Amino acid sequence: MSEAVKLRESISKREAKRIEASKELQKKVGTGTIDAKKIAKAQDVIKTTKVDFAELARPDMDKIQKAIDDAKRDMLDHDAVMQSFKQPIMNLKANAGTFDYEFVSQLTGMVLMFLENIEKPDRKIIQIVDILHKTILLALAYNMSGDGGENGKTLLGAFDQVCKKYKPAS
């Protein structure tokens, strides 16, 4: 019997460990639906607020630049490098969508999905994150809110191609 078959049989004989979920958050906020009027009011506040997304994005953009600089010097801890890229990109994705920078949200989402499949960062990964950083800086400088228009579509297509063509360094 092969090792793989033995392992599979061993695993199937074990019982799954059941972990009870904490109900602490549910106790604090309750259950059920949110009143549609409250949702509409919150959405109206988001749409009418004059928050400068560029200012809101600055701390995360600085974190991405620091992560790029750090990774260029040292990539020994692969998990730490990848986390230092992903965390600020996730924040940008969430905030961009909230403040009508759909192009930036889509772009960061695409790169996040790409990074999720990378186990070991290399110089090409750093370049991709660096290009993302520079693209977002341009999008903010030119107020590319919404879908970014034709330029946004072109840039999304280009990033899609770069991500699809990536081949890890040997």
N, C-alpha and C positions, 0 to 999 in steps of 0.2 A: 504494500500500500504506500502511495507517495506521501511525502510530508504535507503537501497541500490538502490531501484528502483527510489525513489524520488531524490536521489543524481545524478543518471545517467541521469534522465530527466532534471534536473537543469543544468548539465554540457552540455548536448546536445543542450540546448536552447541558451547557451552563444556563442557569436562569438569569434573565435580565434583571438588573438591579433597578428597583423602582424608587425614584426620588420625588418626594412630595414637593410641589411648588409652594412658595411662600405666598400667602394671601394678604401680606402686609400692605402692599400698594392698593389692592382692591378695597381693603378696609378704609383706607384714607380717602380714596376718591369715589368709591361706590361703583355701582354697576348700572347698566342701561344705556340709553342713548342720550346724546346732547341735543338740547333744544335747537331747532333749526334757526330761530331768531338770533340765538347767541352765536351760532356759526356764521350767519350772515353779517352780524355786527363785527365780529373778529376779522372777517374777510374785508369788510369795508375799511377798518382801521389799517390793515396791511396795505390796501390799495391807495389810500389817501395819505398815508404817512410820507413824509419827505426825507426818509432815511437815505443817506448816501451810501449805497452798497459798496462803493470803492473803499470808504473809510471802514466799514464793517468787515470787509475782506482783508484789510491790511495785515492784521495779526496772523492770519492763516497763510497769507502770501509770504510773510516774513519767515514763518515756520517752514514752508516749502523750500525757500532759498537756503535756510540754515541746514535743512536735511540734505539738500543737493551738495552743499559745501562739505558737510560732514562725510557724506558717502564718497565723495571724491578722494578724501583723505584715508578713509578706513571703512571697508565693507566686511569685516570679519564676522560681525554679529548680523547675519542675514535677516533674522526676524526683527531686530531693532531697526535696521535700515528700512525694511518694508513698512513697518509700523510708522516710522517717522515720515514716510511719504503718504501713507493712506489716511492718517488721522486728520491732517489739515485739508486734504482733498475732500474727505467726507463732509467736513464742516462747510467748505465752500459749496459743495453740491446742494446741501440742505438749504443754506442761506440764499444762494443764488435763485433757486426756484421760488422761495418765499418772496423775494423782492423783484420778481419779474425779469430775472436774467436767465431765461430758459436756456439760451445757448450755452452759457457757462455751466449750468446745471447738467445739461446733456453731455457736454464735453468732459466734465469731471466724472460723471457717471460712467462714460465709456472707458476712461482711463482707469477708474477704480475696478471695473469688471476685468479689465486686462491685467491689472496688478494682482488681482485675486488668484490668478493662475501662475504667478511667478513665485518660484521657491527660492531661487538664488539670484539676487540682483547682480547685474553686471554693468559695464560702461554704457551699453545701449539703453538700459533701463533708466540710468541717470539722465541720458540725453532726452529720452521721451518725457520724463518728468520736467526737465529743464525747458523743453519746448512748450509743454503745457503751461508752465509758470509764465513764460514770456507771452504766450497767446492770451492768457487771462489778463495779464498786465495791459496788453493792447486793447482787449475787449473793454476793460474798465476805462482806459484813457479815452476811447472813442464812444463811450456810453452805449455799447452794443447790448441794450436791453432787449427783451423779447427773444425772438428766435435768431437774432443777429442778421436777418435778411439773407441776401445771396452770399455775402462773405461768411456768414455763420454756417450756411449749408456747405460751402466749399471747404471750410476748415474742418467741419465735422467729418466730411468725406475723406479728407487727407489724414486725419487722425485714425479713422477706421482702417485705412490702408496700411498705415505705419504699424498699428497694432496687429493686423493680420499677417504682415510680412516679417514680424519679429522672429528671429531665430536665436536661441540662447547661445552664448559663447561656449565653445568646446573646452 
